[in-house]
Amino acid sequence: MANHEARRTSSQEQQGRSVKTVAQNKKATHDYFIEETFEAGMVLTGTEIKSIRLGRANLKDSYARVEHGEVFLHNLHISPYEAGNRFNHEPLRTRKLLLNKSEIRKLIGASRESGYALVPLRMYLRGGFCKIEIALARGKKNYDKRESIAKRDASREIERAFRDRQRA
């Protein structure tokens, strides 16, 4: 019995592993309505993961695409590793994402619909592995963007008013 309890606690510890966010795409939530998110692994070289651990990655202008039944990430910029040698990686190369077949099928069906895009939201390290959170997203129009900005400003004003009222 005690052995079983020990196993349970160790699996709970694995679930609560520390997560370090390396890069975020803050503009994605401004430009898109997020429909569904997926967690994917990435196929990386040694110098790429070392550079990511130093926080030298940029998700700006990157996007994912389904090609031949596999998902690839384009325009992800990972700076070359400073201590790397002549076999250092190319900063903007296309990287393969690792997803389950059922998730890939779901993405294939949804990405064929017009107006949907696969957008990376954030890149993080968990348990020694680099993960990326991609979202199935629908593009916002300019009036939608203005509306979301107005809602955010209104909620800030409400919070500010509550804070000032509690202080007085």
C-alpha positions in Angstrom: 0.0 0.0 0.0 2.7 2.4 0.9 4.5 1.7 -2.4 1.3 2.5 -4.3 1.0 5.9 -2.5 4.6 6.7 -3.3 3.9 6.1 -7.0 0.9 8.3 -6.9 2.8 11.2 -5.4 5.6 10.9 -7.9 3.2 11.0 -10.8 1.6 14.1 -9.2 5.0 15.7 -9.0 5.5 15.0 -12.7 2.2 16.6 -13.5 3.3 19.7 -11.6 6.7 20.1 -13.3 7.9 23.6 -13.6 7.1 25.5 -16.8 9.4 28.2 -18.1 7.8 30.4 -20.8 10.5 31.3 -23.3 8.5 33.3 -25.9 4.9 34.6 -26.2 3.0 35.9 -29.2 1.0 38.7 -27.6 -0.2 40.0 -30.9 -2.0 36.7 -31.7 -4.8 37.4 -29.2 -5.2 40.9 -30.6 -5.4 39.7 -34.3 -7.3 36.5 -33.9 -10.2 34.8 -32.1 -8.7 31.7 -30.4 -11.0 28.7 -31.1 -9.0 25.8 -29.8 -5.4 25.3 -28.5 -3.0 22.4 -28.9 0.3 21.5 -27.2 3.0 20.3 -29.6 6.6 19.2 -29.3 9.2 20.4 -31.8 12.0 18.6 -33.7 15.1 20.7 -32.8 18.8 20.4 -33.2 21.2 20.7 -30.3 22.2 24.3 -30.8 18.5 25.3 -31.2 17.5 23.9 -27.8 20.5 25.6 -26.2 19.6 28.9 -27.7 15.9 28.4 -26.6 17.0 27.7 -23.0 18.8 31.1 -23.1 15.5 32.7 -24.1 16.6 33.6 -27.6 13.4 32.8 -29.6 10.9 35.0 -31.2 7.3 33.9 -32.3 6.5 37.2 -34.1 5.3 36.6 -37.6 5.4 32.8 -37.2 2.7 30.5 -38.4 2.0 26.7 -38.6 0.8 24.9 -41.7 -0.3 21.3 -42.4 1.7 19.8 -45.3 1.4 16.1 -46.4 -0.2 15.0 -43.1 2.4 16.7 -40.9 2.4 20.1 -39.2 5.3 22.5 -39.8 6.1 25.8 -38.1 7.4 28.5 -40.4 9.2 31.8 -39.6 10.0 30.9 -36.0 13.2 32.8 -35.3 15.7 31.1 -33.0 19.0 33.0 -32.7 22.2 31.1 -33.4 23.9 29.7 -30.4 26.8 31.9 -29.5 29.1 29.1 -28.4 28.1 27.0 -31.5 30.6 26.0 -34.1 30.3 26.0 -37.9 27.4 23.5 -37.7 25.2 26.1 -36.0 21.5 26.1 -37.1 19.8 28.4 -39.6 17.6 30.9 -37.6 14.4 30.8 -39.7 14.3 27.2 -40.8 11.0 25.3 -41.0 10.5 23.1 -38.0 8.3 20.0 -37.7 5.7 19.9 -34.9 4.9 16.7 -33.1 1.2 16.1 -32.6 -1.1 13.1 -32.3 -2.7 11.8 -35.5 -6.2 12.7 -34.2 -5.1 16.3 -33.5 -3.5 16.5 -37.0 -6.8 15.3 -38.6 -8.7 17.9 -36.6 -6.3 20.6 -37.8 -6.5 19.4 -41.4 -10.3 19.7 -41.4 -10.4 23.1 -39.7 -7.5 24.7 -41.7 -9.3 23.9 -45.0 -12.1 26.2 -43.9 -11.6 29.8 -45.0 -10.7 32.3 -42.4 -8.9 29.9 -40.0 -5.2 29.9 -39.3 -2.7 28.0 -37.1 -1.0 30.5 -34.9 1.7 29.8 -32.2 0.7 31.4 -28.9 3.7 30.6 -26.7 6.8 28.5 -26.4 7.8 27.0 -23.1 10.2 24.5 -21.5 8.6 21.7 -19.5 10.4 18.8 -18.1 13.5 19.5 -20.2 11.5 19.5 -23.5 10.5 22.5 -25.6 6.8 22.7 -26.2 4.8 25.1 -28.3 1.2 26.0 -27.8 -0.5 26.5 -31.2 -4.1 27.7 -31.7 -6.7 27.2 -34.3 -7.7 30.8 -34.8 -10.1 32.9 -36.8 -8.9 36.3 -38.0 -10.4 39.5 -36.5 -11.6 42.4 -38.6 -10.6 45.9 -37.7 -13.9 46.7 -35.9 -13.5 43.5 -33.8 -10.0 44.7 -32.7 -11.4 48.1 -31.8 -14.2 46.5 -29.8 -11.8 44.3 -27.8 -9.6 47.3 -27.0 -12.7 49.2 -25.8 -13.8 46.2 -23.6 -10.3 46.0 -22.1 -10.2 49.7 -21.4 -13.6 49.6 -19.8 -12.7 46.7 -17.5 -9.5 48.6 -16.4 -11.6 51.6 -15.5 -14.0 49.5 -13.5 -11.1 47.8 -11.6 -9.5 51.2 -11.0 -12.8 52.6 -9.6 -13.2 49.6 -7.3 -9.6 50.0 -6.0 -10.1 53.7 -5.4 -13.4 53.1 -3.6 -11.9 50.5 -1.3 -9.0 52.8 -0.3 -11.4 55.6 0.7 
